[in-house]
Amino acid sequence: MGFFSRLRKAEERKPIKRVLPPGLLIYAIGDIHGRNDLFDQLLDRIDRDRDQHPHEESVLILLGDLVDRGPDSDKVVERALSLSQNFDRVHHLIGNHEECMISALSGDVRALRYFIRIGGDATVRAYLRDNELYDNASFEELAELFPSHVPPTHAAFLRSGEDMVRYGDYVFVHAGVRPGMPLDCQAKSDLRWIREEFLSATTEFGAMVVHGHTISEKVEMRPNRIGIDTGAYCSGALTALGLEGSNQWVIQAYC
C-alpha cells in the first residue's frame, strides 16, 4: 500500500467532529414509557445542569415513546405539555408507540387490540383510572371508552409531534434512519420503527443521529449514531444527552 493510500485510510478512520451553532444548548431525552417519576427527576437534573452552561437558547427534544408500559403515561403527556414554559424551544417526536396510540384513539377495535398488545394496556389503564372497568370491558367497549377519557389537549399534542429535528451536525429521530437514503427523503415508517438495518450500519448518515427506540444497557456512542434508550420502564434508568458546541454529556435519573 502506497503512502497516499495509507493517508486516505487514516483520514477515513478519523472521527468526524460534530458541532452545534454557538450559544445553543440542547437536551434530548430518550424513551420515557410512562415513567413520570423518572421524567420529573430527570427534568430537575437538567435544570441544575443548565445553570452550569451559559447559553443564548436552550432546546429540549423528547425522542418519542412517552407512553405505554410504565404506569403514568397520562402524567407524562401532561408534564410534556407544560415544558414550553421552561425552554426556549421544545420538540417532541412521534415514536412508534405514539403512532399506535393515535390510531387507537380513532375508535378502531383492531388498532386498539394492537396498541394493547405492544404495551398500550398500561396507557389505557392510566387514562381510565379504573382497573375494574378495564378488566371487565370488552375490546369493543374499550375502543369507545379510551378516546373519551383522553383529554383533547393530550390527543392534539400527540398528533402534533415531529418525525425529525435537525440542529447543526445533529439529527434527532425516534428509531433511526434508512442507510443510503438522504435525510430529507426518509420514510416516516423508518423514522419511527427501523432497527437492525440502521443499528448495524457503519456508514455516515449525513449527520450524527441521536435516537431512542432500541434499548441498550448503556448509552451507545457510535461514530454515526448515539442511542439513548436505556429502558426506563424496566431498568429504572431514564437518560438525557446534553449537547453544546462540540461537547456531549449524559444525564440520568434512577430509581
C-alpha positions as CSV (number, residue, x, y, z in Angstrom):
1,M,0.0,0.0,0.0
2,G,1.4,3.4,-1.0
3,F,1.8,6.4,1.2
4,F,-1.2,8.3,-0.2
5,S,-3.4,5.2,0.1
6,R,-2.4,4.8,3.8
7,L,-3.1,8.5,4.3
8,R,-6.6,8.2,2.8
9,K,-7.3,5.2,5.0
10,A,-6.2,7.2,8.1
11,E,-8.5,10.1,7.1
12,E,-11.4,7.7,6.6
13,R,-10.9,6.4,10.2
14,K,-10.6,9.8,11.7
15,P,-13.8,10.7,13.7
16,I,-15.9,13.5,12.3
17,K,-16.2,16.4,14.7
18,R,-19.9,17.3,15.3
19,V,-20.8,20.8,16.4
20,L,-23.8,22.9,17.2
21,P,-24.2,26.6,16.4
22,P,-22.7,28.9,19.1
23,G,-25.0,29.8,22.1
24,L,-27.2,26.8,21.6
25,L,-27.7,24.3,24.4
26,I,-29.7,21.1,23.6
27,Y,-31.0,18.3,25.8
28,A,-32.5,15.2,24.2
29,I,-34.5,12.7,26.4
30,G,-34.9,9.0,25.5
31,D,-38.0,6.8,25.7
32,I,-39.9,7.7,28.9
33,H,-42.6,5.0,28.5
34,G,-44.9,6.2,31.3
35,R,-42.3,6.7,34.0
36,N,-43.3,10.1,35.2
37,D,-41.3,9.6,38.4
38,L,-38.1,9.4,36.4
39,F,-39.2,12.1,34.0
40,D,-39.7,14.6,36.9
41,Q,-36.3,13.6,38.4
42,L,-34.5,14.0,35.1
43,L,-36.0,17.4,34.3
44,D,-34.9,18.6,37.7
45,R,-31.3,17.4,36.9
46,I,-31.4,19.1,33.5
47,D,-32.5,22.4,35.2
48,R,-29.5,22.2,37.5
49,D,-27.2,21.2,34.7
50,R,-28.4,24.0,32.5
51,D,-27.2,26.5,35.1
52,Q,-23.6,25.3,34.5
53,H,-23.7,26.1,30.8
54,P,-24.1,29.7,29.8
55,H,-26.2,29.9,26.7
56,E,-28.4,32.0,24.5
57,E,-31.0,29.4,23.7
58,S,-32.0,26.2,25.4
59,V,-33.8,23.4,23.5
60,L,-35.4,20.2,24.8
61,I,-36.1,17.3,22.4
62,L,-38.3,14.4,23.5
63,L,-37.4,11.5,21.3
64,G,-40.8,9.8,21.4
65,D,-42.4,6.8,23.2
66,L,-43.6,9.0,26.0
67,V,-46.5,6.5,26.5
68,D,-47.1,2.7,27.2
69,R,-45.6,0.1,29.5
70,G,-45.0,2.4,32.5
71,P,-47.8,3.3,34.9
72,D,-48.3,7.1,34.3
73,S,-48.5,7.9,30.6
74,D,-51.2,10.4,31.2
75,K,-49.0,12.3,33.6
76,V,-46.0,12.2,31.3
77,V,-48.0,13.8,28.5
78,E,-49.4,16.4,30.8
79,R,-45.9,17.3,32.0
80,A,-44.6,17.4,28.5
81,L,-47.4,19.9,27.6
82,S,-46.0,22.3,30.2
83,L,-42.4,22.3,29.2
84,S,-42.5,25.2,26.8
85,Q,-42.5,27.4,29.9
86,N,-39.0,26.1,30.8
87,F,-37.2,26.1,27.5
88,D,-36.9,28.4,24.6
89,R,-38.0,25.6,22.3
90,V,-39.4,22.1,22.9
91,H,-39.7,19.4,20.2
92,H,-41.5,16.1,20.7
93,L,-41.1,13.3,18.2
94,I,-43.7,10.7,17.3
95,G,-42.5,7.3,18.3
96,N,-44.0,4.0,17.2
97,H,-46.0,3.9,20.4
98,E,-47.5,7.3,19.8
99,E,-48.3,6.3,16.3
100,C,-50.2,3.3,17.6
101,M,-51.9,5.3,20.3
102,I,-53.1,7.9,17.8
103,S,-54.6,5.0,15.7
104,A,-56.3,3.6,18.8
105,L,-57.9,7.0,19.6
106,S,-59.8,6.7,16.3
107,G,-62.1,4.1,18.0
108,D,-60.9,1.3,15.7
109,V,-61.1,-2.0,17.5
110,R,-58.2,-3.6,15.6
111,A,-56.0,-0.6,16.2
112,L,-56.8,-0.8,19.9
113,R,-56.0,-4.5,20.1
114,Y,-52.6,-4.0,18.5
115,F,-51.9,-1.0,20.8
116,I,-52.7,-3.1,23.9
117,R,-50.5,-5.9,22.6
118,I,-47.4,-3.7,22.5
119,G,-47.9,-2.2,26.0
120,G,-50.8,0.2,25.5
121,D,-52.8,-1.6,28.2
122,A,-50.8,0.5,30.7
123,T,-51.8,3.7,28.9
124,V,-55.4,2.8,28.7
125,R,-55.4,1.9,32.4
126,A,-53.7,5.2,33.2
127,Y,-56.4,7.3,31.4
128,L,-59.3,5.3,32.7
129,R,-58.0,5.3,36.2
130,D,-60.3,2.4,36.9
131,N,-58.8,-1.1,36.8
132,E,-62.1,-2.8,37.4
133,L,-63.6,-1.0,34.5
134,Y,-60.7,-2.0,32.3
135,D,-60.7,-5.7,33.4
136,N,-64.4,-6.1,32.7
137,A,-64.6,-4.3,29.4
138,S,-64.5,-5.9,26.0
139,F,-62.2,-4.7,23.3
140,E,-65.2,-3.1,21.6
141,E,-66.1,-1.2,24.8
142,L,-62.5,-0.1,25.4
143,A,-62.3,1.2,21.9
144,E,-65.2,3.5,22.7
145,L,-64.1,4.3,26.3
146,F,-60.4,5.1,25.7
147,P,-60.9,8.1,23.3
148,S,-63.5,9.6,25.6
149,H,-61.0,9.5,28.6
150,V,-58.1,11.1,26.8
151,P,-58.2,14.9,27.1
152,P,-58.4,16.7,23.7
153,T,-55.2,18.6,24.6
154,H,-53.4,15.4,25.0
155,A,-54.6,13.9,21.7
156,A,-53.8,17.1,19.9
157,F,-50.3,17.2,21.4
158,L,-49.5,13.7,20.4
159,R,-50.7,14.3,16.8
160,S,-48.6,17.5,16.5
161,G,-45.3,15.6,17.1
162,E,-42.5,15.8,14.6
163,D,-40.6,12.9,12.9
164,M,-37.2,14.6,12.6
165,V,-35.4,17.6,14.1
166,R,-32.0,18.9,13.0
167,Y,-29.6,21.3,14.6
168,G,-26.1,21.8,13.3
169,D,-24.4,18.5,12.7
170,Y,-27.0,16.5,14.7
171,V,-30.3,15.0,13.6
172,F,-32.8,13.7,16.1
173,V,-35.2,10.8,15.3
174,H,-37.1,8.2,17.3
175,A,-35.9,4.9,15.8
176,G,-33.3,5.7,13.2
177,V,-32.8,6.3,9.5
178,R,-32.5,4.2,6.4
179,P,-28.9,3.8,5.4
180,G,-28.1,5.1,1.9
181,M,-31.2,7.4,1.9
182,P,-30.8,11.2,2.1
183,L,-32.1,12.6,5.4
184,D,-34.8,14.7,3.6
185,C,-36.1,11.6,1.8
186,Q,-36.6,9.3,4.8
187,A,-39.9,7.4,5.2
188,K,-41.9,8.0,8.4
189,S,-42.1,4.3,8.9
190,D,-38.3,4.0,9.2
191,L,-38.0,7.1,11.4
192,R,-40.5,5.5,13.8
193,W,-39.8,1.8,13.5
194,I,-36.4,0.8,11.9
195,R,-34.0,-1.3,13.9
196,E,-31.3,-3.7,12.5
197,E,-30.6,-2.1,9.2
198,F,-29.9,1.2,11.0
199,L,-28.2,-0.2,14.1
200,S,-25.7,-2.3,12.2
201,A,-24.8,0.3,9.6
202,T,-21.3,1.7,9.8
203,T,-21.7,4.3,7.1
204,E,-22.1,8.0,7.6
205,F,-25.7,9.2,7.6
206,G,-25.1,12.9,6.8
207,A,-25.3,13.9,10.4
208,M,-24.8,12.4,13.9
209,V,-28.2,10.6,14.5
210,V,-29.5,10.8,18.1
211,H,-32.2,8.2,18.7
212,G,-34.1,6.1,21.1
213,H,-36.4,3.1,20.3
214,T,-33.9,0.3,20.9
215,I,-32.9,-0.4,24.5
216,S,-29.3,-0.7,25.5
217,E,-27.9,-1.1,29.0
218,K,-25.7,2.0,28.5
219,V,-25.7,4.9,26.1
220,E,-24.4,3.8,22.7
221,M,-21.9,6.2,21.4
222,R,-21.0,5.2,17.8
223,P,-19.2,7.2,15.1
224,N,-22.5,7.7,13.3
225,R,-25.2,7.5,15.9
226,I,-25.9,7.9,19.7
227,G,-28.6,5.7,21.2
228,I,-30.1,6.9,24.5
229,D,-33.0,4.5,25.2
230,T,-31.9,2.8,28.4
231,G,-35.2,1.1,29.0
232,A,-36.7,3.4,31.7
233,Y,-39.8,1.3,32.2
234,C,-37.9,-1.9,33.0
235,S,-34.4,-0.8,34.1
236,G,-35.4,2.3,36.2
237,A,-32.9,4.5,34.3
238,L,-34.0,7.4,32.1
239,T,-31.3,9.1,30.0
240,A,-30.8,12.5,28.5
241,L,-28.0,13.7,26.2
242,G,-26.6,17.2,26.6
243,L,-25.0,19.0,23.7
244,E,-23.2,22.3,23.4
245,G,-20.7,23.3,20.7
246,S,-18.6,20.1,20.2
247,N,-19.3,18.8,23.7
248,Q,-21.5,15.8,24.6
249,W,-22.5,14.6,28.1
250,V,-25.0,12.2,29.6
251,I,-27.5,12.9,32.4
252,Q,-29.6,10.1,34.0
253,A,-32.3,9.6,36.5
254,Y,-32.6,6.4,38.5
255,C,-35.0,4.7,40.9
